[in-house]
Amino acid sequence: MKDKAAVAKANSIINGVKTDDEAGLPHLGALSEAVERPIRILDENGDL
């Protein structure tokens, strides 16, 4: 993980979720950027 700002934003989101804040689709971009990998959203059947 090279982008320290992306990692800091992801950590902030994670800490917020741990304290009962909500996370949604807009937050996935920051998390994806921090781990430098795409995040796929699957439905209950495992389909994209």
C-alpha positions as CSV (number, residue, x, y, z in Angstrom):
1,M,0.0,0.0,0.0
2,K,1.8,3.0,-1.3
3,D,-0.7,5.8,-1.0
4,K,-0.6,6.9,2.7
5,A,-3.6,9.3,2.2
6,A,-5.7,6.4,0.8
7,V,-4.8,4.2,3.7
8,A,-5.6,6.9,6.2
9,K,-9.0,7.5,4.7
10,A,-9.7,3.7,4.7
11,N,-8.7,3.4,8.3
12,S,-11.0,6.3,9.1
13,I,-13.9,4.6,7.4
14,I,-13.1,1.3,9.2
15,N,-12.9,3.0,12.6
16,G,-16.2,4.8,11.9
17,V,-17.9,1.5,11.1
18,K,-16.6,0.0,14.3
19,T,-18.2,2.9,16.2
20,D,-21.6,2.4,14.6
21,D,-21.2,4.7,11.6
22,E,-22.5,3.5,8.3
23,A,-20.5,2.6,5.2
24,G,-21.9,2.4,1.8
25,L,-21.0,2.3,-1.9
26,P,-19.2,5.6,-1.9
27,H,-16.8,4.3,0.7
28,L,-15.8,1.3,-1.4
29,G,-13.7,3.5,-3.7
30,A,-11.5,4.6,-0.8
31,L,-11.1,1.1,0.5
32,S,-10.3,-0.3,-3.0
33,E,-7.7,2.4,-3.5
34,A,-6.1,1.7,-0.1
35,V,-5.7,-2.0,-0.8
36,E,-4.9,-1.4,-4.5
37,R,-7.4,-4.0,-5.6
38,P,-10.9,-3.9,-7.1
39,I,-13.8,-4.6,-4.8
40,R,-16.6,-6.6,-6.3
41,I,-20.1,-6.5,-4.9
42,L,-22.0,-9.7,-5.0
43,D,-25.7,-10.3,-4.5
44,E,-27.1,-13.1,-2.3
45,N,-26.6,-15.6,-5.1
46,G,-23.0,-14.7,-5.5
47,D,-23.6,-12.9,-8.8
48,L,-22.0,-9.5,-9.7
